[in-house]
Amino acid sequence: MQYRRFGRTDLSMPVLSCGGMRYQYKWQDMPEREIPPDNQANLEATIQRSLEAGINHIETARGYGTSELQLGKILSILPREKLIVQTKVAPVDNAKEFQQTFEKSLSNLQVDYVDLLGLHGINTPEFLNYSTRPGGCLEVARKLQEQGKVRFIGFSTHAPTKVILEAIETNQFDYVNLHWYYINQSNWAAIEAATEQDMGVFIISPSNKGGMLYEPSQKLVDLCYPLSPIVFNDLFCLSHPQVHTISIGAARPQDFDEHLKVLKLLDRADEILPPIIQQLEQAAIDALGEEWFRTWQIGLPQHTETPGGINIPVILWLRNLAIAYDMIDYAKMRYNLLTNAGHWFPGAKADNVKTLDLRQCLTNSPHADKIPEILIEADRLLTGDAVKRLSQQ
């Protein structure tokens, strides 16, 4: 395993982390006695495999159902000083409730302290305010830190880059969990800002939200050759020294195997990546046209600025992926989350574009005249059954 300094925490962080949202039994709390022994055995085998590989950062959240409770069974018998344990608690209006939720996490995990506490889901200005205002959740987290129950404090986010930058610029967080990978590099400015603040940078879900790379299209497989899409994406992320670790949401012990292949390639990233990136870019240009490929994102409004709340940037992005790389299953999955995932994936689909006047909100786009028709096309291509977030299932 290779390790990187996790920003101002000075923790030696493995470049691959063990994320805890896929091996648990349920997304809802339930009594320990109702958890099947085979599920618990699989979770414990997954953690043991993680540690054998040198991945000693175990990350979970209060919002991950039985994950914390099940982890506590094995964390309680492992050498605590050799682990980096992270959990996350959502900021709320009532800071006392935030503290009570954290105490539940600590009890579930059967540890005296967590190395990393993340304020989970600072996705909107409202949640940032809950966190940073006087008497807010961050103030509670600081008191927990003084009590020795928390070592370092950060935040996780699915927010627009503007909100992430506002959170980083408070200089009140030691690290950030955020989305950034090959198919979505829009948060690079946030990573640069975090680096300037010497914050740890943790990449969320590069293989799932980063393209369902465990079930890639044949076209994507061919374009990433001689690497698998998973290894390519891992190498792309970790080739940037500003990125300290990427999450592996393992559901079983063998889920680490493909990711571990990246370790022997890190020193050769400058040689390996450019031809693959060139193949990917050229395929997108061939499928979409060079002008659209280079300029489609310019001047697009946020969903809050759009009639009907349509999330135009996300819809065009998903359409591009479906057409350029045959990533139709991924694009459909994400598209049909719109309107169903709240602030975790906000905005509406394009199913009623014909009834809306988008001219004013598209004033700054060089493609204003054709985007309404493209949105209609995208809706036809991607419409399917409504999709819920994992935690809603």
Secondary structure, DSSP 4 states (H G I P E B T S, - for coil): --EEE-GGG--EEESEEEE-SSSSS-SS---GGGS-HHHHHHHHHHHHHHHHTT--EEE--TTSTTHHHHHHHHHTTS-GGG-EEEEEE---S-HHHHHHHHHHHHHHHT-S-EEEEEEET--SHHHHHHHHSTTSHHHHHHHHHHTTSEEEEEEE--S-HHHHHHHHHTT--SEEEE--BTTB-TTHHHHHHHHHTT-EEEE--TTTTTT-TTS--HHHHHHHTTS-HHHHHHHHHHTSTT--EEEE--SSGGGGHHHHTTGGGGGGHHHHHHHHHHHHHHHHHHHH-HHHHHHTTTTPPPGGGSGGGB-HHHHHHHHHHHHHH--HHHHHHHHTTTTTSGGGS-SB-STTGGGS--TTTTTT-TTTTTHHHHHHHHHHHH--S----GGG-
